[in-house]
Amino acid sequence: MNHYPFWVPDYDRVKDHTQDYPNVSKIFEHPTSFWFGQRSGKPIKNLTKRMNRLFARAGDCLPVLVCYNLPNRDMGHYSKGGGKSVNDYLDFIEQFSEGIGDRKPIVIYEPDGLPHTTVMSKYEADKRMDMMLSATYLLAHKSKARIYIDVGHSNWLEPEEVGKLLNKFNVDRIPGFSCNVSNYRSTTESMTWALKVGEYTERRHFVIDTSRNGNGAYGNEWCNPPGRSLGHPPTTDTKHPLCDAFLWIKIPGESDGYCNGGPRAGRFWPKYANELVENTEWIK
């Protein structure tokens, strides 16, 4: 992928932060992703229309989209939610696909959804895999999105295991996978691991979430660790032919959950966002 027409929204995506933390606005000078998923089982009203409005607002540019709506999402942890049933989920995917249509945005498909199958019962894992196979088929054939299946991060599964999981998808038009979504592993570590994954699958292309990995990981802490910084800004110029992009998939400043003083998962936390900016050398 030689070029992606990133869209930087022309409006303030997060309100009520500039008075106390004016530096936070620097985050939104860069393209951040748009996540789509249900909370508390409540369907998203007029999803296709909402997506059409988003694309219209982006004009000749494109947002990066994140599909995050699997039933039993996040295994009931901080980001729990998602569709109520298989049919509910596939209806969501159909509307999501129709909202994309002939446009060609990057879509990150279900962060952590695939690696979580490794800790499920065989029945639950098989049920999820069948659902994901049906969903990716719909997404790939009802839209022209460039789809990356999420596979977790470099401190989770072994590359060979990830490759075997990816090889279960026989859907055309899916070039590869995303890694490090909402995590803090360094770009170098993520790149090395992703290239290893590619030795076990034909879906060798990948994107890395660099939103908060500027200082690398804080041990194994994944939930609002202290002292982190923004990573490489979004670009397709990664200097590696198999790494299609560095992206800010997790919106920097959004909480990982009720830990280390944070609000609920997904809620913007200006104090933490400000810390990310202040710890970032390249942004000064």
Steps between C-alpha positions, in 0.01 A plus 500: 500500500685805372275773630194540716307829493484544879226725629567733789154607623420868462326508836594438863437131567536546875352797678574663835873433512663807353446727799691286749722309256553701180784271386250218448381668179833396342379138497217595267730660247554139388253244362338281766266207441122475524370203699163336433340267752207465736495573870270308734347311208333813363495504119656792315217693339532590132853360481524512121375861490742601774790352307390673181505831689849424629631429150327808364668712763839346417466603135787370289673361808422179692460421870648186653215285632499245781236227509459405868172324565548125554263345757685457831746765387808529721391183684282710731784723620532879489389535136218247522200536274439413138216332316244295688504201265652363180210634293520838672871516427470401134223759455742758638771384258260525208407859588864586567597358158219688325619819667843449344381387158744578217726710718834348600572589862730304727290286734650347814291191564417415862791589730593198718209298357717234337764449774223473761391176333811340649360534853143394419346155522512309172127554451520876558818534292348309207182706523701825493717382210193410293354841574822680409533304176145593401554862599827546311344337192215752516734792561735400218225438244252774589760776527837591354662562836862406556460259792755410766407228749626584845736249662593660833857602580855372521481398866190282461514212250788329323530590130430145384174488698393831349580374151283192553209716615531728197514200268146406603376800303454403137352836403652677204590870517638491855869586473597440860471600863528777756707482817562693821149651498447684829834371626841649564755263346766692308488535123827310464375211713166495320666507159731209585211294635268578209764397247534170688121453479530547125723193478197286590231655281444643154327800659835662564412868476435679826437831674627602844319713756762756600260730687659466845817294454759777482661389827429132446332277754485545878577141591185301426264781604240561229251711696585871521869450584690812614774678312391408146519721192358535152658280235579561134224707337277321247665440164533242224872582473617224737825414318392135475308346206285273720412763759223693328455772761562637845157603634350659808232235542445556870422867546783637718354620826210256513503291815572127495263446791452550874865465597781731607241771561336481160134542406305228317658347191465721194432822692740781419728583793655846447755465780640179350486644148700801620761269652536317168561828320744636760706178485526513117830641377410533131188707566692782675 
